[in-house]
Amino acid sequence: IVVRRRLERQAQRVQRFWTAEFGFRSVGLDLSALETSIRETLSSRHGLQIGVISYRAQGQKLSKRILRLADELCEYFRLVDGLTRLERRDRPSTSSCGNDTVLEAVRLINGSATERHQLGLPSAGNGGGTLQARLLAGVTWGRPHAKVNQSVAFLVSREDTAERRLEGWRELCAAFSRDKTVLIYHLKNHYALIFALRERAGEASSSDDTTVANEDKARFPTQDPTIREMLTARKGQRPSTWIAWDEVLETLCSWRGYAVLEVSIM
């Protein structure tokens, strides 16, 4: 629903830009016909991007409004492709869904009964509470036109001291212990629940596998002998892997899209 709504909004953005910049107010912009035409000649949004780059490489100058239209169309095609992959019956892909998709979905769930009915959402069944979601840990980011708040409660950095990393762990434990709260880990190409946390004395490892454990010691060295790990899943949704907190922090710092999300009923 969120991706489809974004696609509809992007279609409106393209249409408004088209009529404002090119003056075709009486005719408007038929996106379905335009999409077919461009896909036949340029083979998707990637072709459009390559076409613009190639045109520039030939020394041709493109006006700002043409480049702006190309950007808007690329975003439109990205959403079209994402929705197509998301809705396919055979191996649907959520690659078009990011943290902001989760946050916006929560906002829609909290909408009025009329709005939920219009979107085809079931009636609220959270016992009268309000569902809330936020980015608990990660690096700061956000698009200027984002419709949802993407501020991060606990910012992480590769420059963090051992004390700062420990502070992040304590924040994670506190959130995990809160009533009516679940934590979701956005790791590499995957979202998974955080099922458990553990802390004990010893040498930390992000896996029970000896080979992986030895690799982790080299990649994520730590002077703190205390093991801090969380139980989650690298693939699927079953609790299957203990991941060291140092590895989690490294993952969060490697790309601004990775994060720990907190969803709760207030």
Secondary structure, 3 states (H helix, E strand, C coil): CHHHHHHHHHHHHHHHHHHHHHCCCCCCCCHHHHHHHHHHHHCHHHHHHHHHHHHHHCCCCCCHHHHHHHHHHHHHHHHHHHHHHHHCCCCCCCCCCCHHHHHHHHHHHCCCHHHHHHHCCCCCCCCCCCEEEEEEEECCCCCCCCCCCCCEEEECCCCCCHHHHHHHHHHHHHHHHCCCEEEEEEECCEEEECCEEEEEECCCCCCCCHHHHHHHHHHCCCCCCEEEEEEECCCCCCCCEEEEHHHHHHHHHHCCCCEEEEEEEC
